[in-house]
Amino acid sequence: MTRKLTAKQRKFANEFIKTNNAYKSAIKAGYAKGTARNATKQLLENTGIHEYIIKKTENAEKHESDEADEVLKNVYRIAAGKPIKRDFVQTDNLKKEIALRGVKKGSNPTATMRSGYETNETTITPAATKEQVAAAELWFKLNGKLKNDSKEVEEQKIRKLEAEADVAEQKARDARIGGQDVGKQFDKMFERLKEDSDK
């Protein structure tokens, strides 16, 4: 059972979820700057706050997971050629021309005008063949059954990633030995790697 949190503790937990910075979260929750540093350790070790954060993140994960499941269901339905619901706007061009007589060129028609020549339509049909093929390709890629690269290309990519990881580890060791700010070194290194991968 979750312990009852004070308003300040709840505010801290919510801020910590957003920023992942305990000190700033404590200050935003109303703790004095002088005591915020000491309070953060106690707040993060507080069982009630810990349970609250876990519950909040689980709820978010479940919501995102449900949405992802819905997307996957739709991808599968499209790939399988099953009927899907499609909403679209049907425009009667003759009615549109009549409704827009006298309207200044370049101005946007009002919603009332559009209602005279546009109707919302819904259809339940299988997707076009091109969409079915794209959805099937995506489905197989997600399931690891379709790969665009040959085995040799995949092995080269893995070797490159391993080499980049080795270089990063060596640079971190060098930075620690040299007393440099490791974070700044990593930032520079990742910028160079990003620039190289964009080429």
Secondary structure in CASP SS format (residue, H / E / C, confidence):
PFRMAT SS
TARGET T0000
AUTHOR 0000-0000-0000
METHOD secondary structure of the structure
MODEL  1
M C 1.00
T C 1.00
R C 1.00
K C 1.00
L C 1.00
T C 1.00
A H 1.00
K H 1.00
Q H 1.00
R H 1.00
K H 1.00
F H 1.00
A H 1.00
N H 1.00
E H 1.00
F H 1.00
I H 1.00
K H 1.00
T H 1.00
N C 1.00
N C 1.00
A H 1.00
Y H 1.00
K H 1.00
S H 1.00
A H 1.00
I H 1.00
K H 1.00
A H 1.00
G C 1.00
Y C 1.00
A C 1.00
K H 1.00
G H 1.00
T H 1.00
A H 1.00
R H 1.00
N H 1.00
A H 1.00
T H 1.00
K H 1.00
Q H 1.00
L H 1.00
L H 1.00
E H 1.00
N C 1.00
T H 1.00
G H 1.00
I H 1.00
H H 1.00
E H 1.00
Y H 1.00
I H 1.00
I H 1.00
K H 1.00
K H 1.00
T H 1.00
E H 1.00
N H 1.00
A H 1.00
E H 1.00
K H 1.00
H H 1.00
E H 1.00
S H 1.00
D H 1.00
E H 1.00
A H 1.00
D H 1.00
E H 1.00
V H 1.00
L H 1.00
K H 1.00
N H 1.00
V H 1.00
Y H 1.00
R H 1.00
I H 1.00
A H 1.00
A C 1.00
G C 1.00
K C 1.00
P C 1.00
I E 1.00
K E 1.00
R E 1.00
D E 1.00
F E 1.00
V E 1.00
Q E 1.00
T E 1.00
D C 1.00
N H 1.00
L H 1.00
K H 1.00
K H 1.00
E H 1.00
I H 1.00
A H 1.00
L C 1.00
R C 1.00
G C 1.00
V C 1.00
K C 1.00
K C 1.00
G C 1.00
S C 1.00
N C 1.00
P C 1.00
T C 1.00
A H 1.00
T H 1.00
M H 1.00
R H 1.00
S H 1.00
G H 1.00
Y H 1.00
E E 1.00
T E 1.00
N E 1.00
E E 1.00
T E 1.00
T E 1.00
I E 1.00
T E 1.00
P C 1.00
A C 1.00
A C 1.00
T H 1.00
K H 1.00
E H 1.00
Q H 1.00
V H 1.00
A H 1.00
A H 1.00
A H 1.00
E H 1.00
L H 1.00
W H 1.00
F H 1.00
K H 1.00
L H 1.00
N C 1.00
G C 1.00
K C 1.00
L C 1.00
K C 1.00
N C 1.00
D C 1.00
S C 1.00
K H 1.00
E H 1.00
V H 1.00
E H 1.00
E H 1.00
Q H 1.00
K H 1.00
I H 1.00
R H 1.00
K H 1.00
L H 1.00
E H 1.00
A H 1.00
E H 1.00
A H 1.00
D H 1.00
V H 1.00
A H 1.00
E H 1.00
Q H 1.00
K H 1.00
A H 1.00
R H 1.00
D H 1.00
A H 1.00
R H 1.00
I H 1.00
G H 1.00
G C 1.00
Q C 1.00
D C 1.00
V H 1.00
G H 1.00
K H 1.00
Q H 1.00
F H 1.00
D H 1.00
K H 1.00
M H 1.00
F H 1.00
E H 1.00
R H 1.00
L H 1.00
K H 1.00
E H 1.00
D H 1.00
S H 1.00
D H 1.00
K C 1.00
END
